[in-house]
Amino acid sequence: MRRDFLKVVGQSTLVRLGSAGVAFALSILLARSLGPQGFGTYSFAFSILSLAVLIAQLGFPDLIVREVARLATLGRTRLLGRFLRHATVVIVGLSLAFILVIAVMLTLFGRSEVSSWKVILAGLPLALLTPLLAQSAAVLRGTGKVVQSLLGQQLYRPALFLALVGGALLVGVELTAVTAMGLHALATLLVLIEVRLRASRALPPLGRPARVPPARLLAWTSTAVMFSGVAVVRLINTKFDTVAIGMLMSDANVGLYAAGAQLSQSAAAMLMITAGIVTPAIARASAAGNDLEVERQCRQSALMSFSGAVLTLALAALAGRWVIATAFGPEYVGVWPALMVLVAGQAVNAFVGPVGVLLNMRGQERSTLTVTLVASLANIGLNFALIPHWGMVGAASATVASMVLWNVALWVRAWQLWGINSSVLPWPWLRRAA
């Protein structure tokens, strides 16, 4: 495993840990300053705006990473300039459309129906600024500046928001949910300016954007929609177990399971970090036709991710009950068996490596969407079949089964298409077995 890869992994891990610490401090400050009702109003409004952001940006951030890395490698800078201009037009257009629709609905109906309508209106700039920030960060990732792409979104923005809230309180400003949302938008604007300047410096000279036929623009947009579909389906796949428990069991079981699901994400943390690092490298190597380099990138991600997941599994087995009782309280210890199932599933995911990234960066996003859609349907059926008999363990088993299904299916698909092994299995042995 190369030293430069380990260096970037370490830096990315530090950024994510710093981001988690700042987010935790920010949550405490907002909760204490706004009070339960104000904090609840702010959280509700932010959830609505987050949904608008997810739809408005489509799947362009992921597509931008691929196209920036691919087109820059091929030297097609004028086409890259046209693509980035098209992405900006689509993102801005959809964002402004959402802002207009939300503003009109709140003006006509919100005052009597939604108590947080003023907070949502104050946060409407986020529906434009956040997708543009994600776009600029994706450009940085595509040029290989992974750590810089994380700094703006995950560390600078919450840290600046925290500083603005703290400064407002120090000078005696009465903090309300509306004020907090406005400060959030201001922090996002300032960070967007900084990240966009970084992104423009990271790109090669683009020259005059190339002229392309409308069919090419439509193809880019269609691909972005498929990337967005994959993200939405995966979100359903990872959250439906909690919804199903709420439908078939008590609210107390939902709380227990939510705590276990949150802890289980620690087993997937290293896969998320390493997948983000190797994504542009896979796109560049694919554009250059270097399948051996693609496989090497995938396998070093899988090896580190699987090691982290196995370590988390061992810790969960030995000290999981103590961690649950210490973090959430002794009444939550009953979720430990479900936690073990979820962590084991994350270990299987890490074992096969970043297969979704591999297929998406090589133009097989349709295969990724199809497989994840089938897995999500299986997930829904298994939850309803297993929860009545096994409760929370049944929900965890349904989620793990669907995760294993889509990861193994995508791993097999990559092997069939290109003979690339993204897993921790030694590739000479695998080739002999095949």
C-alpha positions, 0 to 999 in steps of 0.5 A, spaced: 500 500 500 503 506 497 505 511 502 501 517 499 495 513 499 496 512 507 497 519 507 491 522 504 487 517 508 490 519 514 488 527 512 481 525 510 480 521 517 482 527 521 478 532 517 472 527 518 473 527 525 474 534 526 467 535 522 464 531 527 467 534 533 464 541 530 458 539 528 457 536 535 459 542 538 454 546 534 448 542 535 449 543 543 450 551 542 444 551 537 440 546 542 441 550 548 441 557 545 434 556 541 431 551 546 427 545 544 422 549 540 426 553 537 431 548 535 426 543 533 423 548 528 430 550 525 431 542 524 425 541 521 426 547 516 433 545 515 430 538 513 425 540 508 431 545 505 436 539 505 431 535 501 430 540 496 438 541 495 438 533 494 433 534 488 436 540 485 443 538 485 441 531 481 447 526 481 452 532 478 457 532 484 458 524 482 458 525 475 463 532 475 468 528 479 468 522 473 468 527 468 473 532 470 478 526 472 476 523 465 476 529 460 482 532 464 486 526 463 484 525 455 486 533 454 479 535 452 479 541 456 474 545 452 469 539 452 470 539 460 469 547 460 462 546 456 460 540 461 462 544 467 458 550 464 452 545 463 452 542 470 452 549 473 446 551 468 442 545 470 444 546 478 442 553 478 436 552 474 433 547 478 435 550 485 431 557 483 425 553 481 425 550 487 426 556 491 420 559 487 416 554 488 417 553 496 417 561 496 410 561 493 407 555 497 409 558 503 407 565 502 400 562 500 399 557 505 405 557 510 403 562 515 397 558 517 399 551 516 407 551 517 409 554 524 416 554 521 415 558 514 419 564 516 425 559 518 424 556 511 424 563 507 430 565 511 434 559 509 432 559 501 439 561 499 441 554 502 437 551 496 442 555 491 448 555 495 449 548 497 448 545 490 454 550 488 458 548 494 457 541 492 459 542 485 465 546 486 468 540 491 466 535 486 471 539 481 476 539 487 475 531 488 476 530 480 482 534 480 485 529 485 485 534 491 480 530 495 482 533 502 481 540 500 474 538 497 472 535 504 475 541 508 470 546 505 464 542 505 465 538 512 469 542 516 470 550 514 462 551 513 460 548 520 466 551 523 464 558 520 457 557 522 459 555 529 463 562 529 458 566 527 453 563 532 458 564 537 460 571 535 452 573 535 451 571 542 457 574 545 455 581 542 448 580 545 444 578 539 438 574 540 438 568 537 432 565 533 431 560 529 430 565 523 437 568 525 440 561 525 438 559 518 440 566 516 447 565 519 448 558 516 446 561 509 452 566 510 457 561 512 455 557 506 456 563 501 463 565 504 465 558 504 463 557 497 467 563 494 473 560 497 472 553 495 470 556 488 476 559 487 480 553 489 477 549 484 478 554 478 485 554 480 486 546 480 483 546 473 487 546 467 486 552 462 479 550 459 479 555 453 473 557 450 468 552 451 466 547 446 460 547 442 456 540 443 450 538 440 443 538 444 443 530 445 450 530 448 447 535 453 441 531 454 446 525 455 450 528 461 443 530 464 440 523 464 447 520 467 446 525 472 439 523 474 441 516 474 447 518 479 441 521 483 437 515 483 442 510 485 443 515 491 436 515 493 435 508 492 441 507 497 438 512 502 432 508 502 435 501 502 439 504 509 433 507 512 427 502 511 429 498 516 427 503 521 421 505 518 419 498 518 420 497 525 416 503 526 410 500 522 411 493 525 413 494 532 413 500 538 416 507 538 421 504 543 424 499 539 425 504 533 429 508 538 433 502 540 434 500 533 436 507 531 442 507 536 444 501 534 444 503 526 448 509 528 453 505 531 454 500 526 456 506 521 463 506 524 464 500 521 463 503 514 467 509 515 473 507 512 470 505 506 467 511 505 473 515 506 477 510 502 472 510 496 472 518 496 480 518 495 480 513 489 474 515 486 478 520 481 484 515 481 479 510 478 476 515 473 483 517 470 486 510 470 480 508 466 480 514 461 488 512 460 485 504 459 490 502 465 485 496 468 491 494 473 491 501 476 484 501 477 484 494 480 490 496 485 486 502 487 480 498 488 484 493 492 488 498 497 481 501 498 478 494 500 484 492 504 484 498 509 476 498 509 476 491 511 481 491 516 477 497 519 471 493 519 473 487 522 476 491 527 470 494 529 466 487 529 471 485 534 470 491 538 463 490 538 463 483 540 467 484 546 465 491 548 459 493 544 454 492 550 459 497 554 459 502 549 451 502 548 450 502 555 455 508 556 453 512 550 446 511 550 444 508 557 443 501 559 436 501 557 439 500 550 443 494 551 438 490 548 440 492 541 446 489 541 445 483 537 442 487 531 448 491 532 452 485 531 448 483 524 449 490 522 457 491 523 458 484 520 454 486 514 458 492 513 464 488 513 462 484 507 461 490 504 468 492 505 470 485 503 468 486 496 471 494 495 468 500 492 464 496 487 459 502 486 464 507 485 468 502 480 462 501 475 460 509 476 466 511 474 467 507 468 460 509 465 456 503 468 451 507 472 445 504 469 447 497 472 448 500 479 441 503 479 438 496 476 442 492 482 441 497 487 433 498 485 432 490 485 436 490 492 431 495 495 425 491 493 428 485 496 430 489 502 422 492 503 420 484 502 425 481 507 423 487 512 416 485 512 417 478 512 423 477 518 421 483 523 414 479 525 419 473 527 425 476 529 424 483 531 430 488 530 435 482 528 430 481 523 430 488 520 438 488 521 438 481 517 434 484 511 438 490 511 444 486 511 442 481 506 440 487 501 447 490 502 450 484 501 446 482 494 448 489 491 455 489 493 456 482 491 452 483 484 456 489 482 463 485 484 461 480 479 458 485 474 465 488 474 469 482 473 464 480 467 465 486 464 473 488 465 476 482 469 477 487 475 477 484 482 475 490 487 475 485 493 481 483 498 481 476 495 488 475 492 487 476 484 492 471 482 488 466 486 481 468 483 484 468 476 486 461 477 479 459 480 475 463 474 
